[in-house]
Amino acid sequence: MGLLLKNGEIVTATERYVADVYVAGETIARIGQNLDVPAGTEVIDCTGKFVFPGFIDPHVHIYLPFMGTFARDTYRTASVAALTGGTTTLIEMCCPSRGEDALEGYKLWKSKAEGQSACDYAFHMAVSRFDEGTEAQLREIVADGTTSFKIFLSYKNFFGVTDDEMYQTLKLAHDLGVIVTAHCENAELVGRLQQKLLSEGKTGPEWHEPSRPEVVEMEGTTRFCTFLETTGARGYVVHLSCVPALKAASNAKKRGVKVSVESVLPHFLLDKTMAERPGVQGMKRVMSPPLRQKHNLQALWEALAAGEVDTVGTDHCPFTTEQKLMGKDAFTAIPNGIPGVEERVPLIYTYGVSRGSLSLNRFVDALSTRPAKLFGLYPKKGTIALGSDADLVVYDPAYRGTVSAKTHKTNTDYSGFEGFEVDGRPSLVTVRGEVQVRDGEFVGTIGRGQFLRRKPELPHAD
């Protein structure tokens, strides 16, 4: 049975128009006015609503052993939460630690998703060390369809790489046509600052940000861009949080460095005072890079509107209150992460589009189209066009609600955005033509999601 979305306002990265969308099987078959469709087609009246391409979260953690514990979501819970919020594709960070085998880690991460996800998914492959066996393993992983890497310039001796390992990773990525995503800080400086603060008896969550100040993120961003410039590789700065790091990335772009920038939901809406609250309330908002001074929020909104910030992800990494309390005696033991995969689309729409100056087209571009283009999914994903996957979000701008842990689908007992008002919500969400969400509730099929195999972008002569 086909599906007809009738009289909605279609919004892509470049267009806005009222039309019908007819879905046959898993793809978009027809777009136009007053379409004649076969008998038995399900017709959804979308009058007064937007029809967006399915949104893509380019930065999530679902299975993650980290800081002595595990992130709380599974693909069952995370994919349902994502779909409820309008996200139809997840790109998860596959992060075996420095002491683990990369290829075995990759297979483990894939096994956690297979048959368990309600939405489509892909991976960024973390490179936590580069030794004599790494290149062959990474070539095998790329051949399997995972065409993006991840490096950490932080978390020394766990995820972090040395400058020599970063160079080798970027050189190989250039040769393979793979993009490299990077957590940009300075592991040595962070370690030294943490030691200094703890030695002074400064143990609470309010000292997390001073241990990872803006200058440390700026240095990491500058260094990553310098290595991109010298290797010719394509890069992507994840969760950029502050003006100095943004300037470093923007200056590199102006020099012709092939670098894109992601900022994540918390850095648009939460400032450092929320992580400075006493006890567990502050611990709940500890993430890295940390929440920053408030002036950075407006700068990121402006950079997003201008396209200097290319994409908006979440760095979704859910822990419970009990897990956060592992750091009650030292901020360095607080599991880093804030959940957000369910709230990203409604909150960026609310505070960017509905109550801000972000255009609908740029909203779609940053949360769907540009991630699809950067990570080898376009035009299968990221747009509404003939032949594209029928990942569609019917968004009702008239809905009003409030974010609450009491109603969210994420497998945590708190929300980082508790009490935030929401303008609009996805009223219908499809994954390759199958309705997965109706009126804010999951009605679909666990296991519907597929692993998305991507192709490298072969490098041109420099």
VEXDREN-2710 file (C-alpha; in Angstrom, 1 decimal):
% VEXDREN-2710
k/r/px/py/pz
1/MET/0.0/0.0/0.0
2/GLY/1.3/3.4/-1.0
3/LEU/1.3/6.6/1.1
4/LEU/0.2/10.1/0.0
5/LEU/1.2/13.2/2.0
6/LYS/-1.3/15.7/0.8
7/ASN/-1.2/19.6/0.8
8/GLY/1.9/20.0/3.1
9/GLU/4.5/22.7/2.7
10/ILE/7.6/20.8/1.5
11/VAL/10.8/22.4/2.8
12/THR/14.3/21.3/1.6
13/ALA/17.6/23.1/1.9
14/THR/16.8/25.3/-1.0
15/GLU/13.0/25.2/-1.7
16/ARG/9.6/25.8/0.0
17/TYR/6.4/24.9/-1.8
18/VAL/3.0/23.3/-1.3
19/ALA/2.6/19.9/-3.0
20/ASP/1.7/16.3/-2.5
21/VAL/4.3/13.6/-2.0
22/TYR/3.5/10.0/-3.1
23/VAL/5.5/7.2/-1.7
24/ALA/5.7/3.8/-3.4
25/GLY/7.6/1.1/-1.6
26/GLU/10.7/2.7/0.1
27/THR/11.2/5.7/-2.1
28/ILE/9.6/8.9/-3.2
29/ALA/7.8/8.2/-6.5
30/ARG/5.9/11.4/-7.3
31/ILE/5.8/15.0/-6.2
32/GLY/3.1/17.4/-7.5
33/GLN/-0.4/18.9/-7.1
34/ASN/-3.6/16.9/-6.9
35/LEU/-1.8/13.6/-7.6
36/ASP/-3.9/10.6/-8.7
37/VAL/-2.9/7.6/-6.7
38/PRO/-3.8/3.9/-6.7
39/ALA/-6.8/2.7/-4.7
40/GLY/-5.8/1.6/-1.2
41/THR/-3.2/4.4/-0.8
42/GLU/-3.1/5.8/2.8
43/VAL/-3.8/9.6/2.5
44/ILE/-2.4/11.9/5.2
45/ASP/-3.8/15.5/5.1
46/CYS/-0.8/17.7/5.9
47/THR/-2.5/21.1/5.4
48/GLY/-0.9/23.7/7.7
49/LYS/2.1/21.5/8.3
50/PHE/5.7/21.2/7.0
51/VAL/7.0/18.2/5.2
52/PHE/10.8/17.9/5.9
53/PRO/13.3/15.3/4.8
54/GLY/14.1/12.9/7.6
55/PHE/16.7/14.5/9.9
56/ILE/20.2/13.1/10.4
57/ASP/22.0/13.2/13.7
58/PRO/25.7/13.0/12.7
59/HIS/27.0/12.5/16.3
60/VAL/25.5/10.0/18.8
61/HIS/26.8/7.6/21.3
62/ILE/24.6/4.6/21.9
63/TYR/26.8/1.7/22.9
64/LEU/29.7/3.3/24.8
65/PRO/31.9/1.9/27.6
66/PHE/33.3/5.1/29.1
67/MET/34.7/6.4/32.4
68/GLY/34.0/3.2/34.3
69/THR/30.4/2.7/33.1
70/PHE/28.3/2.4/30.0
71/ALA/26.0/4.9/28.2
72/ARG/22.4/3.8/29.0
73/ASP/20.6/3.7/25.7
74/THR/20.3/0.6/23.4
75/TYR/19.4/0.9/19.8
76/ARG/15.9/0.0/20.7
77/THR/15.5/3.0/23.0
78/ALA/17.7/5.4/21.2
79/SER/16.2/4.8/17.8
80/VAL/12.6/5.2/19.1
81/ALA/13.6/8.4/20.9
82/ALA/15.3/9.7/17.7
83/LEU/12.3/9.0/15.6
84/THR/9.9/10.6/18.0
85/GLY/11.9/13.7/17.6
86/GLY/12.1/13.5/13.8
87/THR/15.5/12.0/13.3
88/THR/15.4/9.1/10.9
89/THR/19.2/8.4/10.5
90/LEU/21.8/8.1/13.3
91/ILE/25.6/8.2/12.8
92/GLU/27.1/6.6/15.8
93/MET/30.7/7.0/17.0
94/CYS/32.2/3.5/17.1
95/CYS/34.8/4.0/19.9
96/PRO/37.0/1.1/20.9
97/SER/39.6/2.3/23.3
98/ARG/43.3/2.5/22.8
99/GLY/43.9/-1.0/24.3
100/GLU/41.2/-2.7/22.2
101/ASP/41.3/-4.1/18.7
102/ALA/39.8/-1.7/16.2
103/LEU/38.3/-4.4/13.9
104/GLU/36.8/-6.4/16.7
105/GLY/35.4/-3.2/18.2
106/TYR/33.8/-2.3/14.8
107/LYS/32.2/-5.7/14.6
108/LEU/30.9/-5.4/18.2
109/TRP/29.4/-2.0/17.6
110/LYS/27.6/-3.3/14.5
111/SER/26.2/-6.2/16.4
112/LYS/24.6/-3.9/18.9
113/ALA/22.6/-2.3/16.2
114/GLU/21.8/-5.2/13.9
115/GLY/18.1/-6.0/14.0
116/GLN/17.6/-3.6/17.0
117/SER/17.2/-0.2/15.4
118/ALA/13.9/1.4/14.3
119/CYS/15.8/3.9/12.1
120/ASP/18.6/3.7/9.7
121/TYR/22.2/4.1/11.0
122/ALA/25.8/4.4/10.0
123/PHE/29.1/4.7/11.9
124/HIS/32.2/6.9/12.3
125/MET/35.1/4.6/13.1
126/ALA/37.3/5.8/15.9
127/VAL/41.1/5.5/15.5
128/SER/42.4/5.4/19.0
129/ARG/45.9/4.2/18.0
130/PHE/47.9/3.8/14.8
131/ASP/50.3/0.9/14.8
132/GLU/51.6/-1.6/12.2
133/GLY/48.2/-3.3/11.9
134/THR/45.9/-0.3/11.8
135/GLU/46.0/0.6/8.1
136/ALA/44.9/-2.9/7.0
137/GLN/42.0/-2.9/9.5
138/LEU/40.9/0.6/8.5
139/ARG/40.9/-0.4/4.8
140/GLU/38.7/-3.4/5.6
141/ILE/36.3/-1.2/7.6
142/VAL/36.1/1.4/4.7
143/ALA/35.5/-1.5/2.3
144/ASP/32.5/-2.5/4.5
145/GLY/31.0/0.9/3.9
146/THR/32.1/3.0/6.8
147/THR/33.8/6.0/5.2
148/SER/34.3/8.4/8.1
149/PHE/36.9/8.2/10.9
150/LYS/36.9/9.7/14.4
151/ILE/40.0/10.9/16.3
152/PHE/40.2/12.3/19.8
153/LEU/42.7/15.0/20.7
154/SER/41.6/14.4/24.3
155/TYR/41.2/11.5/26.8
156/LYS/44.9/10.7/26.9
157/ASN/45.8/7.0/27.1
158/PHE/42.1/6.0/26.5
159/PHE/40.8/7.3/23.2
160/GLY/43.4/10.0/22.5
161/VAL/45.9/9.9/19.7
162/THR/49.3/11.4/19.4
163/ASP/50.2/14.0/16.8
164/ASP/52.1/11.3/14.9
165/GLU/49.0/9.0/14.9
166/MET/46.8/11.9/13.8
167/TYR/49.1/12.5/10.9
168/GLN/49.1/8.9/9.8
169/THR/45.3/8.7/10.2
170/LEU/44.7/11.8/8.1
171/LYS/47.2/10.7/5.4
172/LEU/45.5/7.4/5.1
173/ALA/42.0/9.1/5.1
174/HIS/43.2/11.4/2.2
175/ASP/44.3/8.4/0.2
176/LEU/41.1/6.5/0.8
177/GLY/38.7/9.4/0.3
178/VAL/37.5/9.3/3.9
179/ILE/36.5/12.2/6.0
180/VAL/37.9/12.5/9.6
181/THR/35.9/13.8/12.5
182/ALA/37.8/15.2/15.5
183/HIS/37.2/16.0/19.1
184/CYS/39.5/19.0/19.4
185/GLU/41.1/19.8/22.7
186/ASN/44.6/19.4/24.1
187/ALA/44.9/16.2/26.2
188/GLU/48.1/17.2/27.9
189/LEU/46.8/20.6/29.0
190/VAL/43.5/19.2/30.2
191/GLY/45.3/16.6/32.3
192/ARG/47.6/19.2/33.9
193/LEU/44.7/21.5/34.7
194/GLN/42.7/18.7/36.2
195/GLN/45.6/17.8/38.4
196/LYS/46.1/21.4/39.5
197/LEU/42.4/22.0/40.4
198/LEU/42.1/18.7/42.3
199/SER/45.2/19.4/44.3
200/GLU/43.7/22.7/45.3
201/GLY/40.6/20.9/46.6
202/LYS/38.4/22.0/43.7
203/THR/36.4/18.9/43.1
204/GLY/32.9/19.9/42.2
205/PRO/31.3/20.0/38.8
206/GLU/31.8/23.8/38.6
207/TRP/35.5/23.1/38.0
208/HIS/35.0/20.9/34.9
209/GLU/34.8/23.9/32.6
210/PRO/38.0/25.6/34.0
211/SER/39.8/22.3/33.4
212/ARG/39.0/22.5/29.7
213/PRO/38.9/26.2/29.0
214/GLU/38.2/27.8/25.6
215/VAL/41.9/28.3/24.8
216/VAL/42.4/24.5/25.0
217/GLU/39.6/23.9/22.5
218/MET/41.0/26.6/20.3
219/GLU/44.4/25.0/20.3
220/GLY/43.0/21.6/19.4
221/THR/41.0/23.1/16.6
222/THR/43.9/25.0/15.2
223/ARG/46.2/22.0/15.4
224/PHE/43.6/19.7/13.7
225/CYS/43.2/22.3/10.9
226/THR/47.0/22.6/10.5
227/PHE/47.3/18.8/10.1
228/LEU/44.4/18.9/7.6
229/GLU/46.1/21.6/5.6
230/THR/49.4/19.7/5.4
231/THR/47.9/16.3/4.5
232/GLY/45.1/17.5/2.2
233/ALA/42.6/15.4/4.1
234/ARG/38.9/16.4/4.7
235/GLY/38.0/17.1/8.3
236/TYR/35.0/17.8/10.5
237/VAL/35.3/19.4/13.9
238/VAL/32.7/17.9/16.2
239/HIS/30.8/19.7/19.0
240/LEU/32.6/23.1/18.6
241/SER/31.5/25.1/21.6
242/CYS/33.1/28.6/21.7
243/VAL/34.1/31.7/19.7
244/PRO/37.9/31.2/19.8
245/ALA/37.6/27.7/18.3
246/LEU/35.0/28.9/15.8
247/LYS/37.5/31.6/14.7
248/ALA/40.2/29.0/14.3
249/ALA/38.0/26.8/12.1
250/SER/36.7/29.8/10.1
251/ASN/40.2/31.1/9.4
252/ALA/41.2/27.7/8.2
253/LYS/38.2/27.5/5.9
254/LYS/39.3/30.9/4.4
255/ARG/42.7/29.5/3.7
256/GLY/41.2/26.7/1.7
257/VAL/41.4/24.0/4.4
258/LYS/38.8/21.3/3.8
259/VAL/37.1/21.5/7.2
260/SER/33.5/21.5/8.3
261/VAL/32.1/22.4/11.7
262/GLU/29.5/20.8/13.9
263/SER/28.0/22.3/17.0
264/VAL/25.7/20.3/19.2
265/LEU/22.3/21.0/20.8
266/PRO/23.5/21.7/24.4
267/HIS/25.9/24.4/23.3
268/PHE/23.1/26.4/21.6
269/LEU/20.8/26.4/24.7
270/LEU/22.7/25.7/27.9
271/ASP/25.5/27.8/29.5
272/LYS/28.1/27.0/32.1
273/THR/26.0/28.2/35.0
274/MET/23.9/25.1/34.6
275/ALA/26.9/22.9/35.2
276/GLU/27.9/25.0/38.2
277/ARG/24.8/24.1/40.2
278/PRO/25.7/22.3/43.4
279/GLY/25.8/18.5/43.5
280/VAL/24.2/16.2/41.0
281/GLN/22.2/19.0/39.3
282/GLY/25.5/20.4/38.0
283/MET/26.9/16.9/37.3
284/LYS/24.0/16.2/35.0
285/ARG/25.2/18.9/32.6
286/VAL/28.9/17.9/32.5
287/MET/30.1/17.1/29.0
288/SER/33.2/17.8/26.9
289/PRO/33.8/20.3/25.6
290/PRO/32.0/21.8/28.5
291/LEU/29.1/24.3/28.6
292/ARG/30.5/27.8/28.0
293/GLN/29.9/31.4/29.0
294/LYS/26.5/32.6/27.7
295/HIS/27.9/34.9/25.0
296/ASN/29.0/31.9/23.0
297/LEU/25.4/30.7/22.5
298/GLN/24.4/33.7/20.4
299/ALA/27.7/33.5/18.5
300/LEU/26.9/29.9/17.6
301/TRP/23.4/30.8/16.5
302/GLU/24.7/33.5/14.2
303/ALA/27.4/31.2/12.8
304/LEU/24.7/28.5/12.2
305/ALA/22.5/31.0/10.3
306/ALA/25.5/32.1/8.2
307/GLY/26.7/28.6/7.5
308/GLU/30.0/28.9/9.4
309/VAL/28.6/26.1/11.6
310/ASP/27.7/23.5/9.0
311/THR/25.7/21.0/11.0
312/VAL/23.9/20.5/14.3
313/GLY/24.3/17.2/16.1
314/THR/23.7/16.1/19.7
315/ASP/26.7/14.2/21.0
316/HIS/23.9/12.2/22.6
317/CYS/25.4/10.3/25.5
318/PRO/22.9/9.4/28.2
319/PHE/23.8/8.5/31.8
320/THR/21.5/8.2/34.8
321/THR/21.6/10.3/37.9
322/GLU/23.2/7.4/39.7
323/GLN/25.9/7.2/37.1
324/LYS/26.6/10.9/37.3
325/LEU/27.1/10.6/41.1
326/MET/30.2/8.5/40.4
327/GLY/31.8/11.9/40.3
328/LYS/30.6/13.2/43.7
329/ASP/34.2/13.3/45.0
330/ALA/35.9/14.5/41.9
331/PHE/34.6/16.2/38.8
332/THR/37.1/14.1/36.7
333/ALA/35.0/11.0/37.5
334/ILE/31.7/12.4/36.3
335/PRO/30.7/10.5/33.2
336/ASN/30.7/13.1/30.4
337/GLY/27.5/13.4/28.3
338/ILE/24.0/14.9/28.0
339/PRO/21.1/13.1/26.2
340/GLY/19.5/15.0/23.3
341/VAL/18.7/12.9/20.3
342/GLU/14.9/13.2/21.0
343/GLU/14.9/17.0/21.6
344/ARG/17.3/18.2/18.8
345/VAL/14.8/18.9/16.0
346/PRO/12.0/20.5/18.1
347/LEU/14.4/22.6/20.1
348/ILE/16.4/23.9/17.2
349/TYR/13.2/24.6/15.4
350/THR/11.7/26.4/18.5
351/TYR/14.7/28.6/19.4
352/GLY/16.2/28.9/16.0
353/VAL/13.3/29.2/13.6
354/SER/10.1/29.9/15.5
355/ARG/11.6/32.3/18.1
356/GLY/14.9/33.2/16.3
357/SER/16.2/34.2/12.9
358/LEU/17.2/30.8/11.5
359/SER/15.5/30.2/8.1
360/LEU/13.6/27.0/7.5
361/ASN/15.9/26.2/4.6
362/ARG/19.0/26.6/6.7
363/PHE/17.4/24.5/9.5
364/VAL/16.8/21.6/7.1
365/ASP/20.3/22.1/5.6
366/ALA/22.1/21.9/8.9
367/LEU/20.1/19.1/10.4
368/SER/19.6/16.9/7.3
369/THR/21.0/17.9/4.0
370/ARG/24.5/18.9/4.9
371/PRO/25.2/15.9/7.1
372/ALA/23.9/13.7/4.2
373/LYS/26.3/15.4/1.8
374/LEU/29.3/15.4/4.1
375/PHE/28.9/11.8/5.0
376/GLY/28.1/10.2/1.7
377/LEU/24.3/9.7/2.1
378/TYR/23.0/12.3/-0.3
379/PRO/20.7/12.2/-2.3
380/LYS/19.4/8.9/-0.9
381/LYS/19.0/10.9/2.4
382/GLY/18.8/14.6/3.2
383/THR/16.3/15.8/0.6
384/ILE/12.8/15.3/-0.8
385/ALA/13.3/14.3/-4.4
386/LEU/12.2/11.6/-6.8
387/GLY/14.0/8.4/-6.0
388/SER/15.2/9.5/-2.6
389/ASP/14.4/7.3/0.4
390/ALA/11.0/8.1/1.8
391/ASP/12.3/9.3/5.1
392/LEU/9.8/12.1/5.8
393/VAL/8.8/14.2/8.8
394/VAL/5.4/15.9/8.9
395/TYR/5.9/18.7/11.4
396/ASP/3.0/20.4/13.1
397/PRO/4.1/24.0/14.0
398/ALA/0.8/24.5/16.0
399/TYR/1.7/22.0/18.7
400/ARG/2.9/23.3/22.1
401/GLY/4.7/21.3/24.7
402/THR/7.4/21.1/27.3
403/VAL/10.4/18.9/27.5
404/SER/10.2/16.5/30.4
405/ALA/12.0/13.3/31.6
406/LYS/8.5/12.0/32.6
407/THR/7.5/11.7/28.9
408/HIS/10.7/11.3/26.9
409/LYS/11.7/8.0/25.3
410/THR/15.4/8.2/26.1
411/ASN/16.6/5.6/28.6
412/THR/17.6/8.1/31.4
413/ASP/15.9/9.5/34.5
414/TYR/16.5/13.1/33.7
415/SER/16.6/15.5/30.8
416/GLY/19.3/18.0/30.1
417/PHE/16.5/20.3/28.8
418/GLU/13.9/19.8/31.5
419/GLY/11.2/22.5/31.3
420/PHE/12.2/24.0/27.9
421/GLU/9.1/25.0/25.9
422/VAL/8.6/23.4/22.4
423/ASP/6.9/25.0/19.4
424/GLY/5.8/22.2/17.1
425/ARG/6.6/18.5/16.9
426/PRO/6.7/15.7/14.3
427/SER/3.2/14.4/13.9
428/LEU/4.2/11.7/11.4
429/VAL/7.6/10.2/10.7
430/THR/8.5/7.6/8.1
431/VAL/11.5/5.5/7.5
432/ARG/11.8/4.3/3.9
433/GLY/8.1/4.6/3.4
434/GLU/7.0/2.9/6.6
435/VAL/5.2/5.1/9.2
436/GLN/7.2/4.8/12.5
437/VAL/5.7/7.7/14.5
438/ARG/2.2/9.1/14.7
439/ASP/1.3/12.1/17.0
440/GLY/4.4/11.8/19.1
441/GLU/4.2/8.0/19.7
442/PHE/6.2/5.2/18.2
443/VAL/3.9/2.9/16.2
444/GLY/6.4/1.2/13.9
445/THR/8.8/-1.7/13.7
446/ILE/11.9/-2.3/15.8
447/GLY/14.5/-3.7/13.3
448/ARG/13.2/-1.6/10.4
449/GLY/16.5/0.3/10.5
450/GLN/19.3/-0.7/8.0
451/PHE/23.1/-0.2/8.2
452/LEU/23.9/2.4/5.6
453/ARG/27.0/1.4/3.5
454/ARG/28.6/4.5/2.1
455/LYS/31.2/5.0/-0.7
456/PRO/34.5/6.9/-0.3
457/GLU/34.9/10.2/-2.1
458/LEU/37.9/9.6/-4.2
459/PRO/40.5/12.4/-3.8
460/HIS/41.2/14.7/-6.6
461/ALA/44.8/15.7/-7.5
462/ASP/45.9/18.4/-5.1
END
